[in-house]
């Protein structure tokens, strides 16, 4: 739950969507890669990198059922 909150992960498995809203890594952590994150019957891999005060998110892969990944940065 902590990672979900910090990385802004909001899964909606019935709709086949993973929202990533305004991720923010703490200052002591420059990057995080998550592999095989389950969202319904889909698996997703994401990489998060901190650049100063901003955290960028990149979609690495999706497997299983189709999944739409929406990354929203403000």
N, CA, C and O atoms as a Tripos MOL2 file, in Angstrom:
@<TRIPOS>MOLECULE
protein
  296   295    74     0     0
PROTEIN
NO_CHARGES

@<TRIPOS>ATOM
      1 N           0.8220   -1.1900    0.0000 N.3       1 UNK1
      2 CA          0.0000    0.0000    0.0000 C.3       1 UNK1
      3 C           0.8690    1.2590    0.0000 C.2       1 UNK1
      4 O           0.5060    2.2650   -0.6090 O.2       1 UNK1
      5 N           2.0020    1.2030    0.6740 N.am      2 UNK2
      6 CA          2.8890    2.3690    0.7100 C.3       2 UNK2
      7 C           3.4070    2.6860   -0.6950 C.2       2 UNK2
      8 O           3.3710    3.8370   -1.1290 O.2       2 UNK2
      9 N           3.8870    1.6660   -1.3980 N.am      3 UNK3
     10 CA          4.3580    1.8760   -2.7680 C.3       3 UNK3
     11 C           3.2260    2.3480   -3.6710 C.2       3 UNK3
     12 O           3.4300    3.2070   -4.5290 O.2       3 UNK3
     13 N           2.0600    1.8000   -3.4830 N.am      4 UNK4
     14 CA          0.9110    2.1960   -4.2890 C.3       4 UNK4
     15 C           0.6360    3.6870   -4.1100 C.2       4 UNK4
     16 O           0.3670    4.3860   -5.0870 O.2       4 UNK4
     17 N           0.6990    4.1740   -2.8900 N.am      5 UNK5
     18 CA          0.4570    5.5840   -2.6300 C.3       5 UNK5
     19 C           1.5600    6.4840   -3.1540 C.2       5 UNK5
     20 O           1.2810    7.5060   -3.7810 O.2       5 UNK5
     21 N           2.8080    6.1170   -2.9050 N.am      6 UNK6
     22 CA          3.9470    6.9370   -3.3290 C.3       6 UNK6
     23 C           4.0490    6.9940   -4.8530 C.2       6 UNK6
     24 O           4.3730    8.0400   -5.4150 O.2       6 UNK6
     25 N           3.7760    5.8850   -5.5150 N.am      7 UNK7
     26 CA          3.9110    5.8260   -6.9670 C.3       7 UNK7
     27 C           2.6240    6.2140   -7.6960 C.2       7 UNK7
     28 O           2.5960    6.2520   -8.9260 O.2       7 UNK7
     29 N           1.5700    6.4990   -6.9490 N.am      8 UNK8
     30 CA          0.3250    6.9470   -7.5600 C.3       8 UNK8
     31 C          -0.3870    5.8750   -8.3630 C.2       8 UNK8
     32 O          -1.0680    6.1890   -9.3390 O.2       8 UNK8
     33 N          -0.2450    4.6150   -7.9730 N.am      9 UNK9
     34 CA         -0.8560    3.5060   -8.7030 C.3       9 UNK9
     35 C          -2.3230    3.3560   -8.3140 C.2       9 UNK9
     36 O          -2.6540    3.1750   -7.1420 O.2       9 UNK9
     37 N          -3.1960    3.4350   -9.3180 N.am     10 UNK10
     38 CA         -4.6310    3.2860   -9.0960 C.3      10 UNK10
     39 C          -5.1760    2.2910  -10.1130 C.2      10 UNK10
     40 O          -5.5990    2.6760  -11.2030 O.2      10 UNK10
     41 N          -5.1640    0.9970   -9.7490 N.am     11 UNK11
     42 CA         -5.6310   -0.0240  -10.6890 C.3      11 UNK11
     43 C          -7.1580   -0.0710  -10.7720 C.2      11 UNK11
     44 O          -7.8530    0.1200   -9.7730 O.2      11 UNK11
     45 N          -7.6620   -0.3250  -11.9670 N.am     12 UNK12
     46 CA         -9.0820   -0.5600  -12.2050 C.3      12 UNK12
     47 C          -9.1680   -1.7990  -13.0890 C.2      12 UNK12
     48 O          -9.3630   -1.7030  -14.3010 O.2      12 UNK12
     49 N          -9.0180   -2.9650  -12.4600 N.am     13 UNK13
     50 CA         -8.9610   -4.2340  -13.2010 C.3      13 UNK13
     51 C         -10.2170   -4.4910  -14.0290 C.2      13 UNK13
     52 O         -10.0890   -4.9050  -15.1810 O.2      13 UNK13
     53 N         -11.4380   -4.2670  -13.4990 N.am     14 UNK14
     54 CA        -12.6180   -4.5340  -14.3370 C.3      14 UNK14
     55 C         -12.6420   -3.7260  -15.6390 C.2      14 UNK14
     56 O         -13.1420   -4.2070  -16.6560 O.2      14 UNK14
     57 N         -12.1070   -2.5060  -15.6120 N.am     15 UNK15
     58 CA        -12.0660   -1.6630  -16.8120 C.3      15 UNK15
     59 C         -10.8090   -1.8970  -17.6440 C.2      15 UNK15
     60 O         -10.6960   -1.3730  -18.7520 O.2      15 UNK15
     61 N          -9.8650   -2.6780  -17.1240 N.am     16 UNK16
     62 CA         -8.6160   -2.9470  -17.8380 C.3      16 UNK16
     63 C          -7.7070   -1.7340  -17.9350 C.2      16 UNK16
     64 O          -7.0800   -1.4910  -18.9670 O.2      16 UNK16
     65 N          -7.6430   -0.9630  -16.8240 N.am     17 UNK17
     66 CA         -6.8580    0.2720  -16.8100 C.3      17 UNK17
     67 C          -6.0010    0.3360  -15.5470 C.2      17 UNK17
     68 O          -6.4370   -0.0490  -14.4620 O.2      17 UNK17
     69 N          -4.7810    0.8270  -15.7130 N.am     18 UNK18
     70 CA         -3.9270    1.1680  -14.5740 C.3      18 UNK18
     71 C          -3.5910    2.6470  -14.7050 C.2      18 UNK18
     72 O          -2.9570    3.0670  -15.6720 O.2      18 UNK18
     73 N          -4.0250    3.4360  -13.7180 N.am     19 UNK19
     74 CA         -3.7040    4.8570  -13.6710 C.3      19 UNK19
     75 C          -2.4390    5.0280  -12.8340 C.2      19 UNK19
     76 O          -2.3030    4.4310  -11.7660 O.2      19 UNK19
     77 N          -1.5260    5.8400  -13.3250 N.am     20 UNK20
     78 CA         -0.3300    6.2330  -12.5710 C.3      20 UNK20
     79 C          -0.4050    7.7530  -12.4860 C.2      20 UNK20
     80 O          -0.1480    8.4520  -13.4660 O.2      20 UNK20
     81 N          -0.7610    8.2610  -11.2960 N.am     21 UNK21
     82 CA         -1.0090    9.6960  -11.1350 C.3      21 UNK21
     83 C           0.0320   10.3260  -10.2150 C.2      21 UNK21
     84 O           0.1400    9.9840   -9.0370 O.2      21 UNK21
     85 N           0.7820   11.2420  -10.7780 N.am     22 UNK22
     86 CA          1.7490   12.0480  -10.0260 C.3      22 UNK22
     87 C           2.6360   11.2260   -9.0800 C.2      22 UNK22
     88 O           2.6170   11.4570   -7.8710 O.2      22 UNK22
     89 N           3.4030   10.2850   -9.6050 N.am     23 UNK23
     90 CA          4.3030    9.5170   -8.7440 C.3      23 UNK23
     91 C           5.3520   10.4340   -8.1140 C.2      23 UNK23
     92 O           5.7540   11.4290   -8.7180 O.2      23 UNK23
     93 N           5.7910   10.0980   -6.9030 N.am     24 UNK24
     94 CA          6.7840   10.9130   -6.2190 C.3      24 UNK24
     95 C           7.6870   10.0120   -5.3720 C.2      24 UNK24
     96 O           7.2880    9.5470   -4.3050 O.2      24 UNK24
     97 N           8.9070    9.7710   -5.8600 N.am     25 UNK25
     98 CA          9.8690    8.9830   -5.0940 C.3      25 UNK25
     99 C          10.4620    9.8520   -3.9920 C.2      25 UNK25
    100 O          10.6680   11.0480   -4.1930 O.2      25 UNK25
    101 N          10.7400    9.2640   -2.8290 N.am     26 UNK26
    102 CA         11.3920   10.0260   -1.7600 C.3      26 UNK26
    103 C          12.8150   10.4070   -2.1680 C.2      26 UNK26
    104 O          13.3960    9.7880   -3.0590 O.2      26 UNK26
    105 N          13.3650   11.4090   -1.5250 N.am     27 UNK27
    106 CA         14.6720   11.9510   -1.9140 C.3      27 UNK27
    107 C          15.8090   10.9380   -1.8080 C.2      27 UNK27
    108 O          16.8150   11.0800   -2.5040 O.2      27 UNK27
    109 N          15.6770    9.9290   -0.9660 N.am     28 UNK28
    110 CA         16.7430    8.9410   -0.8020 C.3      28 UNK28
    111 C          16.6920    7.8360   -1.8610 C.2      28 UNK28
    112 O          17.5450    6.9480   -1.8670 O.2      28 UNK28
    113 N          15.7020    7.8820   -2.7560 N.am     29 UNK29
    114 CA         15.5050    6.8180   -3.7300 C.3      29 UNK29
    115 C          15.4520    7.4320   -5.1300 C.2      29 UNK29
    116 O          14.5420    8.2010   -5.4420 O.2      29 UNK29
    117 N          16.4330    7.0900   -5.9720 N.am     30 UNK30
    118 CA         16.5120    7.6740   -7.3120 C.3      30 UNK30
    119 C          15.6970    6.9250   -8.3570 C.2      30 UNK30
    120 O          15.2190    7.5250   -9.3200 O.2      30 UNK30
    121 N          15.5370    5.6160   -8.1720 N.am     31 UNK31
    122 CA         14.7870    4.8470   -9.1650 C.3      31 UNK31
    123 C          14.2060    3.5790   -8.5540 C.2      31 UNK31
    124 O          14.7330    3.0350   -7.5830 O.2      31 UNK31
    125 N          13.1060    3.1240   -9.1490 N.am     32 UNK32
    126 CA         12.4450    1.8840   -8.7370 C.3      32 UNK32
    127 C          11.8950    1.2300   -9.9980 C.2      32 UNK32
    128 O          11.3000    1.9010  -10.8410 O.2      32 UNK32
    129 N          12.0920   -0.0670  -10.1270 N.am     33 UNK33
    130 CA         11.4940   -0.8350  -11.2130 C.3      33 UNK33
    131 C          10.5760   -1.8760  -10.5910 C.2      33 UNK33
    132 O          10.9710   -2.6130   -9.6880 O.2      33 UNK33
    133 N           9.3570   -1.9240  -11.0830 N.am     34 UNK34
    134 CA          8.3790   -2.9090  -10.6180 C.3      34 UNK34
    135 C           8.1160   -3.8590  -11.7750 C.2      34 UNK34
    136 O           7.7890   -3.4250  -12.8790 O.2      34 UNK34
    137 N           8.2580   -5.1420  -11.5240 N.am     35 UNK35
    138 CA          8.0250   -6.1620  -12.5460 C.3      35 UNK35
    139 C           6.8710   -7.0540  -12.1260 C.2      35 UNK35
    140 O           6.6690   -7.3110  -10.9390 O.2      35 UNK35
    141 N           6.1170   -7.5210  -13.1110 N.am     36 UNK36
    142 CA          5.0420   -8.4920  -12.8900 C.3      36 UNK36
    143 C           3.9760   -8.0020  -11.9100 C.2      36 UNK36
    144 O           3.4370   -8.7880  -11.1310 O.2      36 UNK36
    145 N           3.6750   -6.7060  -11.9500 N.am     37 UNK37
    146 CA          2.6030   -6.1550  -11.1230 C.3      37 UNK37
    147 C           1.2740   -6.6330  -11.6960 C.2      37 UNK37
    148 O           0.9680   -6.3700  -12.8590 O.2      37 UNK37
    149 N           0.4850   -7.3310  -10.8860 N.am     38 UNK38
    150 CA         -0.7840   -7.8860  -11.3520 C.3      38 UNK38
    151 C          -1.8990   -6.8430  -11.2850 C.2      38 UNK38
    152 O          -2.1170   -6.2040  -10.2550 O.2      38 UNK38
    153 N          -2.5930   -6.6920  -12.4040 N.am     39 UNK39
    154 CA         -3.8100   -5.8840  -12.4780 C.3      39 UNK39
    155 C          -4.8260   -6.7660  -13.1950 C.2      39 UNK39
    156 O          -4.8200   -6.8670  -14.4220 O.2      39 UNK39
    157 N          -5.6850   -7.3920  -12.4260 N.am     40 UNK40
    158 CA         -6.5960   -8.3810  -12.9980 C.3      40 UNK40
    159 C          -5.7890   -9.5320  -13.5670 C.2      40 UNK40
    160 O          -4.9520  -10.1110  -12.8750 O.2      40 UNK40
    161 N          -6.0390   -9.8690  -14.8330 N.am     41 UNK41
    162 CA         -5.3110  -10.9610  -15.4900 C.3      41 UNK41
    163 C          -4.1660  -10.4420  -16.3480 C.2      41 UNK41
    164 O          -3.6810  -11.1410  -17.2380 O.2      41 UNK41
    165 N          -3.7430   -9.2280  -16.0800 N.am     42 UNK42
    166 CA         -2.6210   -8.6200  -16.8020 C.3      42 UNK42
    167 C          -1.4370   -8.4850  -15.8590 C.2      42 UNK42
    168 O          -1.5920   -8.4660  -14.6380 O.2      42 UNK42
    169 N          -0.2560   -8.3920  -16.4460 N.am     43 UNK43
    170 CA          0.9720   -8.1320  -15.6930 C.3      43 UNK43
    171 C           1.6590   -6.9540  -16.3630 C.2      43 UNK43
    172 O           1.6960   -6.8590  -17.5900 O.2      43 UNK43
    173 N           2.2010   -6.0590  -15.5510 N.am     44 UNK44
    174 CA          2.8230   -4.8610  -16.0920 C.3      44 UNK44
    175 C           4.1640   -4.6310  -15.4080 C.2      44 UNK44
    176 O           4.3460   -4.9720  -14.2390 O.2      44 UNK44
    177 N           5.0960   -4.0480  -16.1490 N.am     45 UNK45
    178 CA          6.3900   -3.6500  -15.5990 C.3      45 UNK45
    179 C           6.5360   -2.1450  -15.8190 C.2      45 UNK45
    180 O           6.3060   -1.6390  -16.9170 O.2      45 UNK45
    181 N           6.9200   -1.4410  -14.7540 N.am     46 UNK46
    182 CA          7.0690    0.0120  -14.7890 C.3      46 UNK46
    183 C           8.3980    0.4090  -14.1710 C.2      46 UNK46
    184 O           8.9000   -0.2540  -13.2640 O.2      46 UNK46
    185 N           8.9640    1.5040  -14.6770 N.am     47 UNK47
    186 CA         10.1960    2.0440  -14.1020 C.3      47 UNK47
    187 C           9.9380    3.4990  -13.7240 C.2      47 UNK47
    188 O           9.4010    4.2770  -14.5120 O.2      47 UNK47
    189 N          10.3290    3.8460  -12.5120 N.am     48 UNK48
    190 CA         10.1770    5.2010  -11.9970 C.3      48 UNK48
    191 C          11.5610    5.7740  -11.7230 C.2      48 UNK48
    192 O          12.4030    5.1100  -11.1180 O.2      48 UNK48
    193 N          11.7980    7.0070  -12.1660 N.am     49 UNK49
    194 CA         13.0880    7.6740  -11.9540 C.3      49 UNK49
    195 C          12.8520    9.0850  -11.4340 C.2      49 UNK49
    196 O          12.0450    9.8380  -11.9790 O.2      49 UNK49
    197 N          13.5770    9.4280  -10.3620 N.am     50 UNK50
    198 CA         13.4680   10.7710   -9.7940 C.3      50 UNK50
    199 C          14.4990   11.6720  -10.4420 C.2      50 UNK50
    200 O          15.6730   11.3170  -10.5470 O.2      50 UNK50
    201 N          14.0520   12.8400  -10.8770 N.am     51 UNK51
    202 CA         14.9170   13.8750  -11.4580 C.3      51 UNK51
    203 C          14.6150   15.1640  -10.7020 C.2      51 UNK51
    204 O          13.6640   15.8730  -11.0280 O.2      51 UNK51
    205 N          15.4260   15.4630   -9.6920 N.am     52 UNK52
    206 CA         15.1500   16.6320   -8.8640 C.3      52 UNK52
    207 C          13.8630   16.4270   -8.0900 C.2      52 UNK52
    208 O          13.7240   15.4510   -7.3530 O.2      52 UNK52
    209 N          12.9170   17.3500   -8.2570 N.am     53 UNK53
    210 CA         11.6380   17.2620   -7.5520 C.3      53 UNK53
    211 C          10.5840   16.4640   -8.3150 C.2      53 UNK53
    212 O           9.4760   16.2660   -7.8170 O.2      53 UNK53
    213 N          10.9220   16.0040   -9.5240 N.am     54 UNK54
    214 CA          9.9510   15.2780  -10.3420 C.3      54 UNK54
    215 C          10.2860   13.7980  -10.4090 C.2      54 UNK54
    216 O          11.4530   13.4090  -10.3460 O.2      54 UNK54
    217 N           9.2640   12.9890  -10.5360 N.am     55 UNK55
    218 CA          9.4380   11.5550  -10.7560 C.3      55 UNK55
    219 C           8.7860   11.2080  -12.0900 C.2      55 UNK55
    220 O           7.6110   11.4970  -12.3160 O.2      55 UNK55
    221 N           9.5600   10.5910  -12.9590 N.am     56 UNK56
    222 CA          9.0530   10.1750  -14.2620 C.3      56 UNK56
    223 C           8.7170    8.6910  -14.2300 C.2      56 UNK56
    224 O           9.3690    7.9110  -13.5360 O.2      56 UNK56
    225 N           7.7030    8.3120  -14.9810 N.am     57 UNK57
    226 CA          7.2690    6.9160  -15.0410 C.3      57 UNK57
    227 C           7.3420    6.4430  -16.4890 C.2      57 UNK57
    228 O           6.9340    7.1590  -17.4040 O.2      57 UNK57
    229 N           7.8590    5.2410  -16.6900 N.am     58 UNK58
    230 CA          7.9560    4.6320  -18.0140 C.3      58 UNK58
    231 C           7.3450    3.2400  -17.9850 C.2      58 UNK58
    232 O           7.6030    2.4500  -17.0760 O.2      58 UNK58
    233 N           6.5510    2.9600  -18.9710 N.am     59 UNK59
    234 CA          5.9770    1.6320  -19.1340 C.3      59 UNK59
    235 C           6.9970    0.7610  -19.8420 C.2      59 UNK59
    236 O           7.4550    1.1020  -20.9320 O.2      59 UNK59
    237 N           7.3590   -0.3680  -19.2280 N.am     60 UNK60
    238 CA          8.3390   -1.2810  -19.8320 C.3      60 UNK60
    239 C           7.6730   -2.4090  -20.5980 C.2      60 UNK60
    240 O           8.1080   -2.7520  -21.6970 O.2      60 UNK60
    241 N           6.6100   -2.9960  -20.0250 N.am     61 UNK61
    242 CA          5.9430   -4.0990  -20.7150 C.3      61 UNK61
    243 C           4.5770   -4.3690  -20.1030 C.2      61 UNK61
    244 O           4.2960   -4.0210  -18.9560 O.2      61 UNK61
    245 N           3.7330   -5.0090  -20.9230 N.am     62 UNK62
    246 CA          2.4180   -5.4890  -20.4820 C.3      62 UNK62
    247 C           2.2570   -6.8860  -21.0550 C.2      62 UNK62
    248 O           2.5430   -7.1130  -22.2310 O.2      62 UNK62
    249 N           1.8020   -7.8250  -20.2320 N.am     63 UNK63
    250 CA          1.5390   -9.1790  -20.7090 C.3      63 UNK63
    251 C           0.2000   -9.6520  -20.1570 C.2      63 UNK63
    252 O          -0.3680   -9.0390  -19.2530 O.2      63 UNK63
    253 N          -0.2900  -10.7470  -20.7160 N.am     64 UNK64
    254 CA         -1.6040  -11.2480  -20.3120 C.3      64 UNK64
    255 C          -2.6830  -10.5240  -21.0960 C.2      64 UNK64
    256 O          -2.4920  -10.1790  -22.2620 O.2      64 UNK64
    257 N          -3.8210  -10.2960  -20.4460 N.am     65 UNK65
    258 CA         -4.9200   -9.5790  -21.1000 C.3      65 UNK65
    259 C          -4.5080   -8.1440  -21.3950 C.2      65 UNK65
    260 O          -3.6710   -7.5830  -20.6880 O.2      65 UNK65
    261 N          -5.0900   -7.5410  -22.4390 N.am     66 UNK66
    262 CA         -4.7690   -6.1490  -22.7430 C.3      66 UNK66
    263 C          -5.0330   -5.2310  -21.5410 C.2      66 UNK66
    264 O          -6.0170   -5.3980  -20.8200 O.2      66 UNK66
    265 N          -4.1510   -4.2810  -21.3480 N.am     67 UNK67
    266 CA         -4.2500   -3.3320  -20.2350 C.3      67 UNK67
    267 C          -3.8520   -1.9610  -20.7420 C.2      67 UNK67
    268 O          -2.8090   -1.8100  -21.3780 O.2      67 UNK67
    269 N          -4.6700   -0.9690  -20.4660 N.am     68 UNK68
    270 CA         -4.3400    0.4130  -20.8130 C.3      68 UNK68
    271 C          -3.6600    1.0310  -19.5990 C.2      68 UNK68
    272 O          -4.1830    0.9620  -18.4870 O.2      68 UNK68
    273 N          -2.5040    1.6300  -19.8100 N.am     69 UNK69
    274 CA         -1.7650    2.2820  -18.7240 C.3      69 UNK69
    275 C          -1.7670    3.7730  -19.0160 C.2      69 UNK69
    276 O          -1.2640    4.2170  -20.0490 O.2      69 UNK69
    277 N          -2.3390    4.5430  -18.0920 N.am     70 UNK70
    278 CA         -2.4080    5.9820  -18.2430 C.3      70 UNK70
    279 C          -1.4590    6.6250  -17.2130 C.2      70 UNK70
    280 O          -1.6610    6.4980  -16.0050 O.2      70 UNK70
    281 N          -0.4290    7.3100  -17.7110 N.am     71 UNK71
    282 CA          0.5190    7.9860  -16.8470 C.3      71 UNK71
    283 C           0.2150    9.4690  -16.8870 C.2      71 UNK71
    284 O           0.2590   10.0960  -17.9450 O.2      71 UNK71
    285 N          -0.0950   10.0280  -15.7140 N.am     72 UNK72
    286 CA         -0.4670   11.4330  -15.6110 C.3      72 UNK72
    287 C           0.5230   12.1360  -14.6860 C.2      72 UNK72
    288 O           0.6330   11.8090  -13.5040 O.2      72 UNK72
    289 N           1.2340   13.1020  -15.2440 N.am     73 UNK73
    290 CA          2.1980   13.8900  -14.4770 C.3      73 UNK73
    291 C           1.7410   15.3390  -14.4880 C.2      73 UNK73
    292 O           1.3150   15.8530  -15.5220 O.2      73 UNK73
    293 N           1.8300   16.0020  -13.3340 N.am     74 UNK74
    294 CA          1.4520   17.4190  -13.3270 C.3      74 UNK74
    295 C           2.6260   18.2740  -12.9420 C.2      74 UNK74
    296 O           2.5040   19.4980  -12.8810 O.2      74 UNK74
@<TRIPOS>BOND
     1     1     2 1
     2     2     3 1
     3     3     4 2
     4     3     5 am
     5     5     6 1
     6     6     7 1
     7     7     8 2
     8     7     9 am
     9     9    10 1
    10    10    11 1
    11    11    12 2
    12    11    13 am
    13    13    14 1
    14    14    15 1
    15    15    16 2
    16    15    17 am
    17    17    18 1
    18    18    19 1
    19    19    20 2
    20    19    21 am
    21    21    22 1
    22    22    23 1
    23    23    24 2
    24    23    25 am
    25    25    26 1
    26    26    27 1
    27    27    28 2
    28    27    29 am
    29    29    30 1
    30    30    31 1
    31    31    32 2
    32    31    33 am
    33    33    34 1
    34    34    35 1
    35    35    36 2
    36    35    37 am
    37    37    38 1
    38    38    39 1
    39    39    40 2
    40    39    41 am
    41    41    42 1
    42    42    43 1
    43    43    44 2
    44    43    45 am
    45    45    46 1
    46    46    47 1
    47    47    48 2
    48    47    49 am
    49    49    50 1
    50    50    51 1
    51    51    52 2
    52    51    53 am
    53    53    54 1
    54    54    55 1
    55    55    56 2
    56    55    57 am
    57    57    58 1
    58    58    59 1
    59    59    60 2
    60    59    61 am
    61    61    62 1
    62    62    63 1
    63    63    64 2
    64    63    65 am
    65    65    66 1
    66    66    67 1
    67    67    68 2
    68    67    69 am
    69    69    70 1
    70    70    71 1
    71    71    72 2
    72    71    73 am
    73    73    74 1
    74    74    75 1
    75    75    76 2
    76    75    77 am
    77    77    78 1
    78    78    79 1
    79    79    80 2
    80    79    81 am
    81    81    82 1
    82    82    83 1
    83    83    84 2
    84    83    85 am
    85    85    86 1
    86    86    87 1
    87    87    88 2
    88    87    89 am
    89    89    90 1
    90    90    91 1
    91    91    92 2
    92    91    93 am
    93    93    94 1
    94    94    95 1
    95    95    96 2
    96    95    97 am
    97    97    98 1
    98    98    99 1
    99    99   100 2
   100    99   101 am
   101   101   102 1
   102   102   103 1
   103   103   104 2
   104   103   105 am
   105   105   106 1
   106   106   107 1
   107   107   108 2
   108   107   109 am
   109   109   110 1
   110   110   111 1
   111   111   112 2
   112   111   113 am
   113   113   114 1
   114   114   115 1
   115   115   116 2
   116   115   117 am
   117   117   118 1
   118   118   119 1
   119   119   120 2
   120   119   121 am
   121   121   122 1
   122   122   123 1
   123   123   124 2
   124   123   125 am
   125   125   126 1
   126   126   127 1
   127   127   128 2
   128   127   129 am
   129   129   130 1
   130   130   131 1
   131   131   132 2
   132   131   133 am
   133   133   134 1
   134   134   135 1
   135   135   136 2
   136   135   137 am
   137   137   138 1
   138   138   139 1
   139   139   140 2
   140   139   141 am
   141   141   142 1
   142   142   143 1
   143   143   144 2
   144   143   145 am
   145   145   146 1
   146   146   147 1
   147   147   148 2
   148   147   149 am
   149   149   150 1
   150   150   151 1
   151   151   152 2
   152   151   153 am
   153   153   154 1
   154   154   155 1
   155   155   156 2
   156   155   157 am
   157   157   158 1
   158   158   159 1
   159   159   160 2
   160   159   161 am
   161   161   162 1
   162   162   163 1
   163   163   164 2
   164   163   165 am
   165   165   166 1
   166   166   167 1
   167   167   168 2
   168   167   169 am
   169   169   170 1
   170   170   171 1
   171   171   172 2
   172   171   173 am
   173   173   174 1
   174   174   175 1
   175   175   176 2
   176   175   177 am
   177   177   178 1
   178   178   179 1
   179   179   180 2
   180   179   181 am
   181   181   182 1
   182   182   183 1
   183   183   184 2
   184   183   185 am
   185   185   186 1
   186   186   187 1
   187   187   188 2
   188   187   189 am
   189   189   190 1
   190   190   191 1
   191   191   192 2
   192   191   193 am
   193   193   194 1
   194   194   195 1
   195   195   196 2
   196   195   197 am
   197   197   198 1
   198   198   199 1
   199   199   200 2
   200   199   201 am
   201   201   202 1
   202   202   203 1
   203   203   204 2
   204   203   205 am
   205   205   206 1
   206   206   207 1
   207   207   208 2
   208   207   209 am
   209   209   210 1
   210   210   211 1
   211   211   212 2
   212   211   213 am
   213   213   214 1
   214   214   215 1
   215   215   216 2
   216   215   217 am
   217   217   218 1
   218   218   219 1
   219   219   220 2
   220   219   221 am
   221   221   222 1
   222   222   223 1
   223   223   224 2
   224   223   225 am
   225   225   226 1
   226   226   227 1
   227   227   228 2
   228   227   229 am
   229   229   230 1
   230   230   231 1
   231   231   232 2
   232   231   233 am
   233   233   234 1
   234   234   235 1
   235   235   236 2
   236   235   237 am
   237   237   238 1
   238   238   239 1
   239   239   240 2
   240   239   241 am
   241   241   242 1
   242   242   243 1
   243   243   244 2
   244   243   245 am
   245   245   246 1
   246   246   247 1
   247   247   248 2
   248   247   249 am
   249   249   250 1
   250   250   251 1
   251   251   252 2
   252   251   253 am
   253   253   254 1
   254   254   255 1
   255   255   256 2
   256   255   257 am
   257   257   258 1
   258   258   259 1
   259   259   260 2
   260   259   261 am
   261   261   262 1
   262   262   263 1
   263   263   264 2
   264   263   265 am
   265   265   266 1
   266   266   267 1
   267   267   268 2
   268   267   269 am
   269   269   270 1
   270   270   271 1
   271   271   272 2
   272   271   273 am
   273   273   274 1
   274   274   275 1
   275   275   276 2
   276   275   277 am
   277   277   278 1
   278   278   279 1
   279   279   280 2
   280   279   281 am
   281   281   282 1
   282   282   283 1
   283   283   284 2
   284   283   285 am
   285   285   286 1
   286   286   287 1
   287   287   288 2
   288   287   289 am
   289   289   290 1
   290   290   291 1
   291   291   292 2
   292   291   293 am
   293   293   294 1
   294   294   295 1
   295   295   296 2
@<TRIPOS>SUBSTRUCTURE
     1 UNK1         2 RESIDUE 1 A UNK
     2 UNK2         6 RESIDUE 1 A UNK
     3 UNK3        10 RESIDUE 1 A UNK
     4 UNK4        14 RESIDUE 1 A UNK
     5 UNK5        18 RESIDUE 1 A UNK
     6 UNK6        22 RESIDUE 1 A UNK
     7 UNK7        26 RESIDUE 1 A UNK
     8 UNK8        30 RESIDUE 1 A UNK
     9 UNK9        34 RESIDUE 1 A UNK
    10 UNK10       38 RESIDUE 1 A UNK
    11 UNK11       42 RESIDUE 1 A UNK
    12 UNK12       46 RESIDUE 1 A UNK
    13 UNK13       50 RESIDUE 1 A UNK
    14 UNK14       54 RESIDUE 1 A UNK
    15 UNK15       58 RESIDUE 1 A UNK
    16 UNK16       62 RESIDUE 1 A UNK
    17 UNK17       66 RESIDUE 1 A UNK
    18 UNK18       70 RESIDUE 1 A UNK
    19 UNK19       74 RESIDUE 1 A UNK
    20 UNK20       78 RESIDUE 1 A UNK
    21 UNK21       82 RESIDUE 1 A UNK
    22 UNK22       86 RESIDUE 1 A UNK
    23 UNK23       90 RESIDUE 1 A UNK
    24 UNK24       94 RESIDUE 1 A UNK
    25 UNK25       98 RESIDUE 1 A UNK
    26 UNK26      102 RESIDUE 1 A UNK
    27 UNK27      106 RESIDUE 1 A UNK
    28 UNK28      110 RESIDUE 1 A UNK
    29 UNK29      114 RESIDUE 1 A UNK
    30 UNK30      118 RESIDUE 1 A UNK
    31 UNK31      122 RESIDUE 1 A UNK
    32 UNK32      126 RESIDUE 1 A UNK
    33 UNK33      130 RESIDUE 1 A UNK
    34 UNK34      134 RESIDUE 1 A UNK
    35 UNK35      138 RESIDUE 1 A UNK
    36 UNK36      142 RESIDUE 1 A UNK
    37 UNK37      146 RESIDUE 1 A UNK
    38 UNK38      150 RESIDUE 1 A UNK
    39 UNK39      154 RESIDUE 1 A UNK
    40 UNK40      158 RESIDUE 1 A UNK
    41 UNK41      162 RESIDUE 1 A UNK
    42 UNK42      166 RESIDUE 1 A UNK
    43 UNK43      170 RESIDUE 1 A UNK
    44 UNK44      174 RESIDUE 1 A UNK
    45 UNK45      178 RESIDUE 1 A UNK
    46 UNK46      182 RESIDUE 1 A UNK
    47 UNK47      186 RESIDUE 1 A UNK
    48 UNK48      190 RESIDUE 1 A UNK
    49 UNK49      194 RESIDUE 1 A UNK
    50 UNK50      198 RESIDUE 1 A UNK
    51 UNK51      202 RESIDUE 1 A UNK
    52 UNK52      206 RESIDUE 1 A UNK
    53 UNK53      210 RESIDUE 1 A UNK
    54 UNK54      214 RESIDUE 1 A UNK
    55 UNK55      218 RESIDUE 1 A UNK
    56 UNK56      222 RESIDUE 1 A UNK
    57 UNK57      226 RESIDUE 1 A UNK
    58 UNK58      230 RESIDUE 1 A UNK
    59 UNK59      234 RESIDUE 1 A UNK
    60 UNK60      238 RESIDUE 1 A UNK
    61 UNK61      242 RESIDUE 1 A UNK
    62 UNK62      246 RESIDUE 1 A UNK
    63 UNK63      250 RESIDUE 1 A UNK
    64 UNK64      254 RESIDUE 1 A UNK
    65 UNK65      258 RESIDUE 1 A UNK
    66 UNK66      262 RESIDUE 1 A UNK
    67 UNK67      266 RESIDUE 1 A UNK
    68 UNK68      270 RESIDUE 1 A UNK
    69 UNK69      274 RESIDUE 1 A UNK
    70 UNK70      278 RESIDUE 1 A UNK
    71 UNK71      282 RESIDUE 1 A UNK
    72 UNK72      286 RESIDUE 1 A UNK
    73 UNK73      290 RESIDUE 1 A UNK
    74 UNK74      294 RESIDUE 1 A UNK
